[in-house]
Structures are given as structure tokens and as C-alpha cells.
């Protein structure tokens, strides 16, 4: 039988010396291996486990439910958020109302890059939007995640160095393994119809597309926020409000004839 991964998370009710050792011994007696273990929240531990038999996981759940020192909060096949929580020691914040929206602050750029890299590694269509104020690290995080995922990134529209607006791709760039990056404000405020024809072609590709400022993008196109698989919000601090007035002013200032690439 193939070995299968599981995610166990428990909340400590009564902390005492040797508690983790007791749980580790129990796992060993059930022939369940610990792959990774870490604190994932205050008073909580998360473990990635490897088991040969699902029945041993059922036995584990039954035994743990009788312990008054811990309370099992999760025992399931690991999701992406579970893996990252164990890896980084904290959970990614998720919007309570919109489950596809994930929130990060600048201090969590390492976690953000790791999260996006895992999304980029999935060889399928993904449309990802990223919100954030200027110079918070949006584009740099996308590029870093592309490197981690071993993806070639292409700027379709951007203001990273100079304003870039592309209206065509060369033949080998039409590749589903490439990652396409668009700036929603640049595409909607400064691009021509040829650029939009290219955008529509790219949107039909079975590849990953990342769009900065998705709200502006959907306001000025036939696409909607429902078309996005994930929305990422990046802030300098948790209380920062993401607005587009400053972003649009920066776009206007960077749009001179001497500060753009149009090809």
C-alpha cells in the first residue's frame, strides 16, 4: 500500500514536560512517521505525518480524543495552507467572507513568495490577482516566486523598471509553462487595442497569469473578479488601506515618452 500524508494539528490544553514525547511515541507504536513538526499558532502544534494504513490514522484519532492534555483541531489530508503553516510556523490569513482572498504584510514576504511558488508549480490555468500600494513588494514577490517555481516570467505590462506595454509575443513565448505578469492599471489606462488582443490570447492559454491591481483591470475589461482563482492582498502593515488614487498618480507620472517600452 502506498504511504499517504496526513496533517495533524492539536491545541495544548495542559502543557507539561514530555507531552510531545508521548505523542511521538504513540505515533511510533502505530507505525506513523513524523515528516515535519512546528508550532503553527499560540498553543498549537502542527505535524505532517506519513502512514501506510488509514486504519492507523483512525486509531490515532480515537486515542487522541481520550487525552485531556490536548485537543485535536485538524486531522486530514494536508492542504497547501497546512504545509506552509508547518514550514513557516504560522497560518496564512484568509478572508472570512471571501475564501479565495489571502492577506499578507510586508514582514511576511518569505511566506508570500513560498505560497505563490506553490501555486505556480501547479501545471494548470491559474488567474491570480494581487492588490497593494506602490513599493510594497508586489512585482518583486511575483518574480521571486517564479524563480522558486522554476517558471519563466514575462511582463505583458509593468512599471517595475520602466513602463512596459507589449502588443505581441514571439513564438516560443506562447508556452503554457511561462508565467505572464500584467499591471491592471497600465493595461487599462495606457494600452492600445493590439495590447488587449494579446491580453485576450494570453487569458485563453492554459498557463498562470498574475494581474496586479485586479480591481482596476476588471473595471475596464470584460473580465470579472469571479474569473480569478486567488486574490492576494499585500500591505505594509495590517491596518493599511489599499486605495488606487496614489497608484494612478504614480502611473501618470511614469508614463512620459522617455519612461516606457512599447513593443
Number of C-alpha atoms within 10 A of each C-alpha: 6 7 12 13 17 22 22 21 23 20 20 17 13 11 12 9 7 9 14 12 10 11 14 15 13 15 19 12 11 17 15 23 17 18 12 14 18 17 19 22 14 10 13 19 22 26 25 23 22 19 20 16 15 12 11 16 22 11 12 17 15 11 11 16 13 10 11 10 15 20 17 16 13 16 19 14 13 17 11 11 15 23 18 20 22 22 20 16 19 20 16 19 12 15 12 9 7 10 10 15 19 18 18 20 20 16 12 15 18 13 21 25 22 20 17 21 22 15 19 28 16 13 12 14 16 21 19 24 26 23 21 23 20 16 11 17 16 24 22 14 18 22 21 19 24 23 15 16 18 14 18 14 20 17 18 23 28 24 21 13 9 13 21 22 23 22 17 16 13 6 7 7 15 13 14 15 20 21 22 24 22 26 26 24 24 24 24 18 15 14 17 13 9 11 21 17 13 15 19 12 12 20 17 9 17 16 21 25 22 24 25 25 24 23 17 18 23 16 13 14 12 8 14 13 16 9 12 18 13 20 22 20 18 24 22 18 12 11 8 12 11 17 12 17 10 12 16 16 10 13 18 13 9 15 18 10 8 9 13 16 16 11 11
